[in-house]
Amino acid sequence: MKRSFFNSKSKKVNKRFFDFNKEIITAEIGAIIGAPIASTIAARVSSNPSIISGWAVVGGMIGGGLFWLITRLRDHIKEKQYAKKKLLKDILYIVPMNAAASWTVYQPTLFFLSRYLLTLKVAVVPAVLTSQIIGFSLYLWVLDTYRTWVDKKFKKNL
């Protein structure tokens, strides 16, 4: 059966597609809060673009991880599906790929692009936010491709 963005019977957008992406986007909101705060603090201590960019990565990871977990828990409770086993199984499917996509796509884009923009004398927050937007777009594409593959291969609704 071919899966698509739209449900073939009702042409409604797949609810799980939105829930999955809502969790990722909420995590990105946490990253957007965490990365500029951490990089701004780092910029007060050092003018080295590598240090500032490194702290942008750390702040983004902390903020994103916290916001994702809170949203995932809220969704499970809201849908009355909260069970430790189900949440742990979902995490086992999501976290390894999330980490791989984060470490190979998102964080390198954030680090290297923000460092490059900082060397061009772009202000800290615009450099970090621009890098986040580009890195997140690539990251979201990778995770959505993975979610579709897991849904098809394992009949698992992430």
HUBELUR-V22741 format. One line per field, one symbol per residue. phi: phi as a letter, one per 40 degrees, with the letter a starting at -180 (. if undefined). psi: psi as a letter, one per 40 degrees, with the letter a starting at -180 (. if undefined). burial: # if it has 9 or more other ideal C-beta (glycine too) atoms within 8 Angstrom, else .. A space follows every 50 residues. Layout:
# HUBELUR-V22741
phi=???
psi=???
burial=???
This chain:
# HUBELUR-V22741
phi=.ccbcbcccbfccdccdccccccccccccccccccccccccccccabcdc cccccccccccccccccccccccccccccfbcadcccccdcccccdcdcc cccbbcccccccccccccccgcddccccccccccccccccccccccdccc dccbfbcc
psi=hhiidihddefihhdddddddddddddddddddddddddddddddiehdd ddddddddddddddddddddddddddddefehhddddddddddddddddd ddddcddddddddddddddefiiddddddddddddddddddddddddddd dddefhg.
burial=.............#.############################.....#. ##################.####.##.........##..##.##..##.. ##..###########.##.....#########.###.###.###.###.# #......#
